[in-house]
Amino acid sequence: MKDLKTIGQNTPLSELGMDSMMAVDIKQTLEREFDIFLTAQDIRNLTFAKLKDMADKDKRFAEDTNDVVDSEGGKLFIRLLSNLDIKSDICLEMPTKQETERNRIFLLPGIEGCGSVYNSLALEIKAPATCLQHGTNNISTCESVVQSAATLLPHILTRLKDSEEFTIVGYSFGSLIAIELMRLLEAKNLRGQLILIDGAPDQMKALKEQYFPFTNIDEFQNNVLLGLTDLFSTLHSTMILIELSKYKTWEEKLNAFIEYILTISTQLPFVENYKVYCTTIYKHLMALQEYDASLLPPLKSSIVLLKPTFASLSSAEEDYGLRMVTEGRVQVHYIEGNHITMIENNEVVGVINGDVVLS
């Protein structure tokens, strides 16, 4: 572009030939020079008018800032774990207070599929609780929400007595599997309580589009791995993208990604665990792409939705559209924190234990 006067100032850069490597360079420049943190979708929608406004004011542009909810990108969608404690067991019996007169609780972890997210929470849970892990090292159906639920269902049934009531708790992406498990249990005339910790079909799909937009599978695979480089603050995204672009399959890209990290970082002590972690997230994001709860019959059960006070989405409906998922009541209760930190809040345990009175 030799003359910017011939370019529409409000034309998105994506329409002017910006490719993935250019997008990474722009993102890094904005972060380094202006302390501006934008998602991949925001970069796509940038225009010269917006860039000029940033340069003039040396701060985040005013227009469209409501669409940029957090400055940490995917960190508020995916838990970036540096010390991966990944177990191959599907079922983890959690160290709760084991008050056996209470109804059993089943816990579904987030998009990482790893039960360690509930470790500190479990210590304060009063009832017996089983965590159902759903990573690629646990089950073979990660690329489908519905099939994941079908795979996990027998593990619930073997722990339930005839007509015993129960509670299913889903966190983040795990909320989708929790919904499908409840649908399967209702079909067997079993009734229980459903608690969703900042998770719902519409919300999860919107988060995926916000943090991992793509036009083809190759770009999607690259974006997933680039999104996980936040574990290593010294990595150069452009160099990683150049390396990833040499390969076509997920396995090839993942191996190249790991090898690149190992050449410049000593922060990857559990290589195989990290491969499981990355692949689980990738397959769960693929599952989100094909999952459509609107095509399935509504639940009968009521739902308690726990939402953070710091939202990851600015335009989300109050109940994340859950009123379309169930014929039962949807109660929304706010917990201090964001999508990641809220699960450490004692009030979450209070709701699970039934100690918090919901309006």
NUKE-354728 format. One record per residue (C-alpha): x, y, z; chain. Coordinates in steps of 0.5 Angstrom, whole numbers. Layout:
N
<c1 X, c2 Y, c3 Z, c A>
...
END
This chain:
359
<c1 0, c2 0, c3 0, c A>
<c1 4, c2 6, c3 -3, c A>
<c1 -2, c2 11, c3 -1, c A>
<c1 -6, c2 11, c3 5, c A>
<c1 -11, c2 16, c3 2, c A>
<c1 -13, c2 11, c3 -3, c A>
<c1 -15, c2 6, c3 2, c A>
<c1 -22, c2 7, c3 6, c A>
<c1 -20, c2 9, c3 13, c A>
<c1 -26, c2 4, c3 16, c A>
<c1 -24, c2 -2, c3 12, c A>
<c1 -22, c2 -8, c3 16, c A>
<c1 -15, c2 -10, c3 15, c A>
<c1 -18, c2 -17, c3 14, c A>
<c1 -21, c2 -14, c3 8, c A>
<c1 -14, c2 -11, c3 6, c A>
<c1 -10, c2 -18, c3 5, c A>
<c1 -8, c2 -18, c3 12, c A>
<c1 -6, c2 -26, c3 14, c A>
<c1 -4, c2 -29, c3 20, c A>
<c1 3, c2 -27, c3 21, c A>
<c1 1, c2 -20, c3 20, c A>
<c1 -4, c2 -20, c3 25, c A>
<c1 1, c2 -23, c3 30, c A>
<c1 6, c2 -18, c3 29, c A>
<c1 0, c2 -12, c3 29, c A>
<c1 -2, c2 -16, c3 36, c A>
<c1 5, c2 -16, c3 39, c A>
<c1 6, c2 -9, c3 37, c A>
<c1 0, c2 -6, c3 40, c A>
<c1 1, c2 -10, c3 46, c A>
<c1 9, c2 -7, c3 47, c A>
<c1 8, c2 0, c3 44, c A>
<c1 1, c2 2, c3 47, c A>
<c1 0, c2 -3, c3 52, c A>
<c1 -7, c2 -5, c3 48, c A>
<c1 -9, c2 -13, c3 49, c A>
<c1 -14, c2 -15, c3 43, c A>
<c1 -17, c2 -21, c3 42, c A>
<c1 -16, c2 -25, c3 35, c A>
<c1 -23, c2 -22, c3 33, c A>
<c1 -21, c2 -15, c3 35, c A>
<c1 -15, c2 -15, c3 30, c A>
<c1 -19, c2 -18, c3 24, c A>
<c1 -24, c2 -12, c3 25, c A>
<c1 -18, c2 -6, c3 26, c A>
<c1 -19, c2 -1, c3 21, c A>
<c1 -14, c2 5, c3 20, c A>
<c1 -18, c2 10, c3 23, c A>
<c1 -18, c2 6, c3 29, c A>
<c1 -10, c2 5, c3 29, c A>
<c1 -10, c2 12, c3 28, c A>
<c1 -14, c2 14, c3 34, c A>
<c1 -10, c2 9, c3 38, c A>
<c1 -3, c2 13, c3 36, c A>
<c1 -6, c2 20, c3 37, c A>
<c1 -9, c2 18, c3 44, c A>
<c1 -4, c2 13, c3 46, c A>
<c1 -9, c2 9, c3 50, c A>
<c1 -15, c2 4, c3 48, c A>
<c1 -19, c2 7, c3 43, c A>
<c1 -26, c2 8, c3 45, c A>
<c1 -30, c2 5, c3 39, c A>
<c1 -32, c2 -2, c3 40, c A>
<c1 -29, c2 -3, c3 47, c A>
<c1 -35, c2 -6, c3 50, c A>
<c1 -33, c2 -12, c3 45, c A>
<c1 -26, c2 -12, c3 49, c A>
<c1 -28, c2 -15, c3 56, c A>
<c1 -22, c2 -17, c3 58, c A>
<c1 -14, c2 -16, c3 57, c A>
<c1 -12, c2 -23, c3 58, c A>
<c1 -15, c2 -26, c3 52, c A>
<c1 -16, c2 -33, c3 52, c A>
<c1 -14, c2 -33, c3 60, c A>
<c1 -21, c2 -32, c3 62, c A>
<c1 -23, c2 -38, c3 58, c A>
<c1 -18, c2 -43, c3 59, c A>
<c1 -14, c2 -45, c3 65, c A>
<c1 -7, c2 -44, c3 63, c A>
<c1 -4, c2 -50, c3 68, c A>
<c1 4, c2 -50, c3 68, c A>
<c1 4, c2 -56, c3 73, c A>
<c1 0, c2 -61, c3 70, c A>
<c1 -3, c2 -66, c3 74, c A>
<c1 -7, c2 -70, c3 69, c A>
<c1 -9, c2 -77, c3 71, c A>
<c1 -12, c2 -83, c3 67, c A>
<c1 -18, c2 -85, c3 71, c A>
<c1 -25, c2 -83, c3 69, c A>
<c1 -27, c2 -82, c3 76, c A>
<c1 -24, c2 -79, c3 82, c A>
<c1 -27, c2 -80, c3 88, c A>
<c1 -26, c2 -73, c3 92, c A>
<c1 -24, c2 -72, c3 99, c A>
<c1 -30, c2 -68, c3 101, c A>
<c1 -33, c2 -68, c3 108, c A>
<c1 -37, c2 -75, c3 106, c A>
<c1 -43, c2 -73, c3 110, c A>
<c1 -47, c2 -80, c3 107, c A>
<c1 -54, c2 -78, c3 108, c A>
<c1 -53, c2 -72, c3 103, c A>
<c1 -55, c2 -73, c3 96, c A>
<c1 -48, c2 -75, c3 92, c A>
<c1 -45, c2 -70, c3 87, c A>
<c1 -42, c2 -71, c3 80, c A>
<c1 -37, c2 -66, c3 78, c A>
<c1 -35, c2 -64, c3 71, c A>
<c1 -29, c2 -60, c3 70, c A>
<c1 -28, c2 -55, c3 65, c A>
<c1 -25, c2 -55, c3 58, c A>
<c1 -19, c2 -58, c3 60, c A>
<c1 -22, c2 -64, c3 62, c A>
<c1 -18, c2 -65, c3 68, c A>
<c1 -21, c2 -66, c3 75, c A>
<c1 -16, c2 -62, c3 79, c A>
<c1 -20, c2 -55, c3 78, c A>
<c1 -24, c2 -58, c3 84, c A>
<c1 -19, c2 -60, c3 89, c A>
<c1 -19, c2 -54, c3 93, c A>
<c1 -27, c2 -54, c3 93, c A>
<c1 -28, c2 -61, c3 94, c A>
<c1 -25, c2 -60, c3 101, c A>
<c1 -31, c2 -56, c3 103, c A>
<c1 -36, c2 -60, c3 100, c A>
<c1 -41, c2 -64, c3 105, c A>
<c1 -43, c2 -69, c3 101, c A>
<c1 -40, c2 -75, c3 97, c A>
<c1 -37, c2 -73, c3 90, c A>
<c1 -35, c2 -76, c3 84, c A>
<c1 -31, c2 -72, c3 79, c A>
<c1 -32, c2 -75, c3 72, c A>
<c1 -26, c2 -73, c3 68, c A>
<c1 -27, c2 -72, c3 60, c A>
<c1 -20, c2 -71, c3 57, c A>
<c1 -17, c2 -75, c3 51, c A>
<c1 -13, c2 -79, c3 56, c A>
<c1 -20, c2 -81, c3 60, c A>
<c1 -25, c2 -82, c3 54, c A>
<c1 -25, c2 -83, c3 47, c A>
<c1 -31, c2 -79, c3 45, c A>
<c1 -28, c2 -72, c3 46, c A>
<c1 -30, c2 -69, c3 40, c A>
<c1 -37, c2 -69, c3 41, c A>
<c1 -41, c2 -67, c3 47, c A>
<c1 -47, c2 -72, c3 47, c A>
<c1 -42, c2 -78, c3 46, c A>
<c1 -38, c2 -75, c3 52, c A>
<c1 -44, c2 -75, c3 56, c A>
<c1 -46, c2 -82, c3 54, c A>
<c1 -39, c2 -85, c3 55, c A>
<c1 -40, c2 -82, c3 62, c A>
<c1 -47, c2 -84, c3 64, c A>
<c1 -45, c2 -91, c3 66, c A>
<c1 -40, c2 -88, c3 71, c A>
<c1 -46, c2 -84, c3 74, c A>
<c1 -51, c2 -90, c3 74, c A>
<c1 -47, c2 -95, c3 78, c A>
<c1 -46, c2 -90, c3 84, c A>
<c1 -54, c2 -88, c3 84, c A>
<c1 -58, c2 -93, c3 88, c A>
<c1 -65, c2 -94, c3 85, c A>
<c1 -69, c2 -87, c3 85, c A>
<c1 -63, c2 -84, c3 89, c A>
<c1 -63, c2 -76, c3 88, c A>
<c1 -57, c2 -73, c3 86, c A>
<c1 -53, c2 -66, c3 84, c A>
<c1 -49, c2 -65, c3 77, c A>
<c1 -44, c2 -59, c3 77, c A>
<c1 -41, c2 -57, c3 71, c A>
<c1 -36, c2 -52, c3 70, c A>
<c1 -35, c2 -48, c3 64, c A>
<c1 -35, c2 -53, c3 58, c A>
<c1 -36, c2 -58, c3 63, c A>
<c1 -43, c2 -55, c3 63, c A>
<c1 -45, c2 -57, c3 57, c A>
<c1 -43, c2 -65, c3 58, c A>
<c1 -47, c2 -64, c3 65, c A>
<c1 -53, c2 -61, c3 61, c A>
<c1 -53, c2 -68, c3 56, c A>
<c1 -52, c2 -72, c3 62, c A>
<c1 -58, c2 -69, c3 66, c A>
<c1 -62, c2 -70, c3 59, c A>
<c1 -60, c2 -78, c3 59, c A>
<c1 -62, c2 -79, c3 66, c A>
<c1 -69, c2 -76, c3 66, c A>
<c1 -70, c2 -81, c3 60, c A>
<c1 -69, c2 -86, c3 65, c A>
<c1 -74, c2 -82, c3 70, c A>
<c1 -68, c2 -80, c3 75, c A>
<c1 -69, c2 -73, c3 77, c A>
<c1 -63, c2 -69, c3 80, c A>
<c1 -61, c2 -62, c3 81, c A>
<c1 -57, c2 -58, c3 76, c A>
<c1 -52, c2 -53, c3 78, c A>
<c1 -48, c2 -50, c3 72, c A>
<c1 -41, c2 -45, c3 74, c A>
<c1 -41, c2 -40, c3 68, c A>
<c1 -43, c2 -45, c3 63, c A>
<c1 -48, c2 -45, c3 58, c A>
<c1 -48, c2 -47, c3 50, c A>
<c1 -49, c2 -40, c3 47, c A>
<c1 -44, c2 -37, c3 52, c A>
<c1 -39, c2 -43, c3 50, c A>
<c1 -40, c2 -42, c3 43, c A>
<c1 -39, c2 -34, c3 43, c A>
<c1 -33, c2 -35, c3 47, c A>
<c1 -30, c2 -40, c3 42, c A>
<c1 -32, c2 -35, c3 37, c A>
<c1 -29, c2 -29, c3 41, c A>
<c1 -22, c2 -32, c3 42, c A>
<c1 -21, c2 -37, c3 37, c A>
<c1 -24, c2 -35, c3 30, c A>
<c1 -22, c2 -38, c3 24, c A>
<c1 -24, c2 -39, c3 17, c A>
<c1 -21, c2 -46, c3 16, c A>
<c1 -18, c2 -52, c3 20, c A>
<c1 -11, c2 -50, c3 19, c A>
<c1 -12, c2 -43, c3 22, c A>
<c1 -16, c2 -46, c3 27, c A>
<c1 -11, c2 -51, c3 29, c A>
<c1 -5, c2 -45, c3 29, c A>
<c1 -10, c2 -41, c3 33, c A>
<c1 -11, c2 -46, c3 39, c A>
<c1 -3, c2 -47, c3 40, c A>
<c1 -2, c2 -40, c3 39, c A>
<c1 -7, c2 -38, c3 44, c A>
<c1 -3, c2 -43, c3 49, c A>
<c1 3, c2 -40, c3 48, c A>
<c1 1, c2 -35, c3 54, c A>
<c1 4, c2 -41, c3 59, c A>
<c1 11, c2 -38, c3 56, c A>
<c1 12, c2 -31, c3 57, c A>
<c1 19, c2 -31, c3 53, c A>
<c1 16, c2 -34, c3 46, c A>
<c1 15, c2 -30, c3 40, c A>
<c1 9, c2 -32, c3 37, c A>
<c1 11, c2 -30, c3 30, c A>
<c1 17, c2 -35, c3 30, c A>
<c1 12, c2 -40, c3 32, c A>
<c1 7, c2 -39, c3 27, c A>
<c1 12, c2 -39, c3 22, c A>
<c1 14, c2 -46, c3 24, c A>
<c1 7, c2 -49, c3 25, c A>
<c1 5, c2 -47, c3 18, c A>
<c1 10, c2 -52, c3 15, c A>
<c1 5, c2 -57, c3 18, c A>
<c1 -2, c2 -60, c3 16, c A>
<c1 -4, c2 -64, c3 21, c A>
<c1 -6, c2 -63, c3 29, c A>
<c1 -1, c2 -68, c3 31, c A>
<c1 5, c2 -65, c3 27, c A>
<c1 3, c2 -58, c3 29, c A>
<c1 3, c2 -60, c3 36, c A>
<c1 10, c2 -64, c3 36, c A>
<c1 13, c2 -58, c3 32, c A>
<c1 10, c2 -53, c3 38, c A>
<c1 13, c2 -58, c3 43, c A>
<c1 20, c2 -58, c3 40, c A>
<c1 20, c2 -51, c3 39, c A>
<c1 18, c2 -49, c3 46, c A>
<c1 24, c2 -54, c3 49, c A>
<c1 29, c2 -51, c3 45, c A>
<c1 28, c2 -44, c3 48, c A>
<c1 25, c2 -46, c3 55, c A>
<c1 26, c2 -51, c3 61, c A>
<c1 19, c2 -50, c3 63, c A>
<c1 16, c2 -56, c3 60, c A>
<c1 17, c2 -62, c3 65, c A>
<c1 11, c2 -66, c3 63, c A>
<c1 12, c2 -66, c3 56, c A>
<c1 6, c2 -72, c3 55, c A>
<c1 2, c2 -69, c3 60, c A>
<c1 2, c2 -62, c3 56, c A>
<c1 1, c2 -66, c3 49, c A>
<c1 -6, c2 -69, c3 53, c A>
<c1 -8, c2 -62, c3 55, c A>
<c1 -7, c2 -58, c3 49, c A>
<c1 -10, c2 -64, c3 45, c A>
<c1 -16, c2 -64, c3 50, c A>
<c1 -17, c2 -57, c3 49, c A>
<c1 -17, c2 -57, c3 41, c A>
<c1 -22, c2 -63, c3 41, c A>
<c1 -27, c2 -60, c3 46, c A>
<c1 -27, c2 -53, c3 42, c A>
<c1 -28, c2 -58, c3 36, c A>
<c1 -34, c2 -61, c3 40, c A>
<c1 -37, c2 -54, c3 41, c A>
<c1 -37, c2 -53, c3 34, c A>
<c1 -41, c2 -58, c3 32, c A>
<c1 -46, c2 -58, c3 38, c A>
<c1 -53, c2 -55, c3 38, c A>
<c1 -57, c2 -56, c3 44, c A>
<c1 -63, c2 -53, c3 40, c A>
<c1 -64, c2 -59, c3 36, c A>
<c1 -65, c2 -63, c3 42, c A>
<c1 -71, c2 -64, c3 47, c A>
<c1 -71, c2 -59, c3 53, c A>
<c1 -70, c2 -61, c3 60, c A>
<c1 -75, c2 -62, c3 65, c A>
<c1 -70, c2 -60, c3 71, c A>
<c1 -69, c2 -53, c3 74, c A>
<c1 -62, c2 -50, c3 73, c A>
<c1 -58, c2 -46, c3 78, c A>
<c1 -53, c2 -42, c3 74, c A>
<c1 -47, c2 -38, c3 77, c A>
<c1 -44, c2 -32, c3 74, c A>
<c1 -38, c2 -28, c3 75, c A>
<c1 -39, c2 -21, c3 77, c A>
<c1 -33, c2 -20, c3 72, c A>
<c1 -36, c2 -22, c3 65, c A>
<c1 -32, c2 -25, c3 59, c A>
<c1 -38, c2 -23, c3 55, c A>
<c1 -41, c2 -16, c3 55, c A>
<c1 -47, c2 -18, c3 50, c A>
<c1 -49, c2 -24, c3 54, c A>
<c1 -56, c2 -25, c3 56, c A>
<c1 -58, c2 -26, c3 63, c A>
<c1 -59, c2 -33, c3 63, c A>
<c1 -54, c2 -35, c3 57, c A>
<c1 -60, c2 -37, c3 54, c A>
<c1 -61, c2 -43, c3 58, c A>
<c1 -69, c2 -42, c3 58, c A>
<c1 -69, c2 -45, c3 52, c A>
<c1 -65, c2 -51, c3 54, c A>
<c1 -70, c2 -53, c3 60, c A>
<c1 -77, c2 -52, c3 61, c A>
<c1 -76, c2 -52, c3 69, c A>
<c1 -74, c2 -45, c3 72, c A>
<c1 -67, c2 -42, c3 71, c A>
<c1 -64, c2 -38, c3 77, c A>
<c1 -58, c2 -34, c3 76, c A>
<c1 -54, c2 -32, c3 82, c A>
<c1 -47, c2 -28, c3 82, c A>
<c1 -41, c2 -30, c3 85, c A>
<c1 -35, c2 -25, c3 86, c A>
<c1 -29, c2 -26, c3 81, c A>
<c1 -28, c2 -28, c3 73, c A>
<c1 -29, c2 -34, c3 69, c A>
<c1 -23, c2 -37, c3 72, c A>
<c1 -22, c2 -34, c3 79, c A>
<c1 -30, c2 -35, c3 81, c A>
<c1 -29, c2 -43, c3 82, c A>
<c1 -24, c2 -41, c3 88, c A>
<c1 -30, c2 -37, c3 92, c A>
<c1 -33, c2 -40, c3 98, c A>
<c1 -40, c2 -38, c3 96, c A>
<c1 -40, c2 -43, c3 90, c A>
<c1 -39, c2 -49, c3 95, c A>
<c1 -44, c2 -45, c3 99, c A>
<c1 -49, c2 -46, c3 93, c A>
<c1 -47, c2 -53, c3 92, c A>
<c1 -48, c2 -55, c3 99, c A>
<c1 -55, c2 -52, c3 100, c A>
<c1 -52, c2 -47, c3 105, c A>
<c1 -54, c2 -40, c3 100, c A>
<c1 -61, c2 -38, c3 100, c A>
<c1 -62, c2 -37, c3 92, c A>
<c1 -67, c2 -31, c3 90, c A>
END
